[in-house]
Amino acid sequence: MKHLKIMFATEVFKLVIYRIYYFLKANISNLLKGFDMRIEEDKHARFKRIVEIRTNRILKDIKLISNLANRSHYEYSDEEVRIVFSAIKKELATALSAFEKYASKGKDKKFQLELDK
C-alpha cells in the first residue's frame, strides 16, 4: 500500500510538472514582457553598450593579428600581408560608409567638383 502511495504521488508530481511546462511553453513570451531590462534601455545607451563590446573585440583581434608578425614563429610573404590588410581596410571603409550614409540622410547634398591634386 505504501508503495502505491509513493507511485501515485510520483505520478501526480509528474502531471503537475508537465502542466507547468506546457503552460510556460505556451505563455513564455507574455510572461517575459516587461522583465527584459534592455527594453528600458534607450537607443543611445544600447548603441554605446554594443559598440564598446564590438570595438574592444576588434581591437583585441587586431593585436592578435599583429602577433603573427614574429618571423621566428611564423612564415609569410609580403603579398599575404598585403592581402590581409587590404581586406581589413576594405571592411573598415564599408563600415565607415554605412555610418556616413546614415549621418547624411535627410540632408540635401550639393554637387561639388573636386579635382585630385
C-alpha positions in Angstrom: 0.0 0.0 0.0 2.8 2.4 0.9 4.4 1.6 -2.5 1.2 2.6 -4.3 1.0 5.9 -2.4 4.6 6.8 -3.5 3.8 5.7 -7.0 0.6 7.8 -7.0 2.4 10.8 -5.6 5.1 10.5 -8.2 2.5 10.4 -11.0 0.7 13.4 -9.6 4.1 15.3 -9.3 4.8 14.4 -13.0 1.4 15.6 -14.0 1.9 18.9 -12.2 5.4 19.4 -13.8 4.0 18.6 -17.3 1.2 21.1 -16.8 3.6 23.8 -15.6 5.9 23.0 -18.5 3.2 23.3 -21.2 1.8 26.4 -19.6 5.2 28.1 -19.6 5.9 26.9 -23.1 2.6 28.5 -24.4 2.9 31.7 -22.4 6.7 32.4 -22.1 6.7 35.4 -24.4 3.8 37.0 -22.5 5.4 36.2 -19.2 8.8 37.8 -20.2 7.3 41.1 -21.4 8.3 43.8 -19.0 11.0 41.7 -17.4 13.6 42.3 -20.1 15.8 45.1 -18.8 17.0 46.0 -22.2 13.5 47.2 -23.2 14.0 50.1 -20.8 17.4 51.0 -22.5 17.2 53.9 -24.8 18.7 53.8 -28.3 21.9 55.7 -27.4 22.6 53.6 -24.4 22.1 50.4 -26.4 24.4 51.8 -29.1 27.1 52.6 -26.6 26.9 49.3 -24.8 27.1 47.3 -28.1 29.7 49.4 -29.8 32.1 49.2 -26.8 31.8 45.4 -26.8 32.4 45.1 -30.5 35.1 47.7 -30.7 37.1 46.0 -27.9 36.7 42.7 -29.6 38.0 44.1 -32.9 41.0 45.8 -31.2 41.8 42.6 -29.4 41.7 40.7 -32.7 43.9 43.3 -34.4 46.5 42.9 -31.6 46.3 39.1 -32.1 47.0 39.6 -35.8 50.0 41.8 -35.0 51.4 38.9 -33.0 51.7 37.0 -36.3 54.4 39.4 -37.4 57.0 37.5 -35.4 59.1 35.8 -38.1 60.7 33.5 -35.6 57.3 31.8 -35.1 55.6 32.4 -38.5 56.4 32.4 -42.1 54.5 34.6 -44.6 55.1 36.6 -47.7 54.7 40.4 -48.2 51.8 39.6 -50.6 49.9 37.7 -47.9 50.3 40.6 -45.5 49.1 43.0 -48.2 46.0 40.8 -48.9 45.1 40.6 -45.1 45.4 44.3 -44.5 43.6 45.1 -47.8 40.6 43.0 -46.6 40.7 44.7 -43.2 40.8 48.2 -44.8 38.0 47.3 -47.3 35.7 46.2 -44.5 36.6 49.2 -42.4 35.8 51.5 -45.3 32.4 49.7 -45.8 31.5 50.2 -42.1 32.5 53.8 -42.1 30.5 54.5 -45.3 27.4 52.9 -43.6 27.7 55.5 -40.8 28.3 58.3 -43.2 25.2 57.2 -45.2 23.0 57.5 -42.1 24.7 60.7 -41.0 23.9 62.4 -44.3 20.4 61.0 -44.5 17.8 63.8 -44.8 20.4 66.4 -45.7 20.5 67.8 -49.2 23.9 67.1 -50.6 25.1 69.6 -53.2 27.4 68.5 -56.0 30.9 69.7 -55.7 33.6 69.2 -58.3 36.8 68.2 -56.5 39.9 67.7 -58.6 42.6 65.4 -57.3 45.8 67.3 -56.9 
